Amino acid sequence: MLFAAVSVHAAEGGSDANAHVNELFKWINFALVALGLIWVFSKFLPPIFRKRSDEIGAAIKKATEARIEADKQLREAEQKLAKLEQEIAQLRAVAQREAAAEADRIRKATLDDAQKIEAAAAAEIDAAERAARLELKALAANLAVDSAESLLAKQLTPQAQEALVSAFVKGLAGRPN
């Protein structure tokens, strides 16, 4: 009906009215297209926006959880670093005590070994001294026997031997038995 009234008015008014009618149709056409676009966008875009909003919310939640976890790991790392200096100091103290104890143990072992070596050397020297004395006594005895033998060989002539045997026999004769 509006169209009929507009077309009657256009026939009566002429070209100026025709321009107004064209202008009116353009605005009506714009309103229809705008309403159509608004209806299409209101029908299809809210689910897309809701989905995108949910994705962004999930990403924000995930990023928040990751940040919380990273903060937790950072605090743990800072605590470990703070304790690390104490642990290093404790390890150094333990290492120094162990090194001192090891040095004392090595010193004592060295002294014990030196005493054992000294005792073994003294025993070996005593044994060598005894062996040398025995060897010297044996040598002296051999020399004495050899000297006595050579002396006897010089002094014991056949006449002296006869005199000794006669004296021995006379000595046996005077004995009772």
Sequence and secondary structure as in RCSB ss.txt:
>XXXX:A:sequence
MLFAAVSVHAAEGGSDANAHVNELFKWINFALVALGLIWVFSKFLPPIFRKRSDEIGAAIKKATEARIEADKQLR
EAEQKLAKLEQEIAQLRAVAQREAAAEADRIRKATLDDAQKIEAAAAAEIDAAERAARLELKALAANLAVDSAES
LLAKQLTPQAQEALVSAFVKGLAGRPN
>XXXX:A:secstr
 HHHHHHHHHHHH HHHHHHHHHHHHHHHHHHHHHHHHHHHHHHHHHHHHHHHHHHHHHHHHHHHHHHHHHHHHH
HHHHHHHHHHHHHHHHHHHHHHHHHHHHHHHHHHHHHHHHHHHHHHHHHHHHHHHHHHHHHHHHHHHHHHHHHHH
HHHHH  HHHHHHHHHHHHHHHHTS  
